[in-house]
């Protein structure tokens, strides 16, 4: 009887400590991605939707993630219909920017993750936009069933050079910053 209790306890401990990876699918309807693009004379902001995504955990620790963004959903929020919104949204979708006819999605895939404590992780990920892949680094905080992050993306790494002072001279007040800002709240 004592051996049976010992075996049962050993199995319980082994089961409790052998934590396997768990993939948690993202709720795309509840998740939000906001963007801000700045230029010399001001800025524009808007949203873009997730198509699909998942975070991977081992126990409570974040160990991976991959997200696909629907680039055709890019939408300016600071302009009203009839006040240039349709023109800017169309321009963002054309080849000067994201070329959504040819590249309808962008993909972010976590490559390395460092636990910084307090449910904050330092992530280096591969971001693919317009068929070009480059690394991005950011911190992501996980609380309950939500992960939040803010980071900048240098658009020129993805061959998006329109209005960039890094590539064109004499743009004056038509220059557009190379970096755009992402602020994401991911619900899983």
BELQUI-V642410 format. One record per backbone hydrogen bond with DSSP energy under -1.0 kcal/mol. NH is the residue of the N-H (numbers start at 1). CO is the residue of the C=O. Records with the same first field share a line. If there is no record, write none. Layout:
# BELQUI-V642410
NH: CO  CO
This chain:
# BELQUI-V642410
5: 1
6: 2
7: 3
8: 4
9: 5
10: 6
11: 7
12: 8
13: 9
14: 10
15: 11
16: 12
17: 13
18: 14
19: 17
22: 57
24: 55
26: 53
27: 187
28: 26
31: 27
32: 185
34: 183
35: 46
36: 181
37: 44
39: 42
40: 175
42: 39
44: 37
46: 35
47: 75
48: 33
51: 68
52: 68
54: 66
55: 24
56: 64
57: 22
58: 61
61: 58
63: 56
64: 56
66: 54
67: 108
68: 52
69: 106
70: 49
71: 69  104
73: 70
74: 71
75: 47
77: 45
78: 45
83: 80
85: 80
88: 84
89: 85
90: 86
91: 87
92: 88
93: 89
97: 94
98: 92
99: 94
100: 93
103: 99
106: 69
107: 128
108: 67
109: 126
110: 65
111: 124
112: 124
114: 122
116: 120
120: 117
121: 140
122: 114
123: 138
124: 112
125: 136
126: 109
127: 134
128: 107
129: 132
132: 129
134: 127
136: 125
138: 123
140: 121
141: 148
142: 119
143: 146
146: 143
147: 186
148: 141
149: 184
151: 182
153: 180
155: 178
157: 154
158: 155
159: 156
160: 155
164: 161
167: 164
168: 164
174: 171
175: 172
176: 163
177: 38
180: 153
181: 36
182: 151
183: 34
184: 149
185: 32
186: 147
188: 145
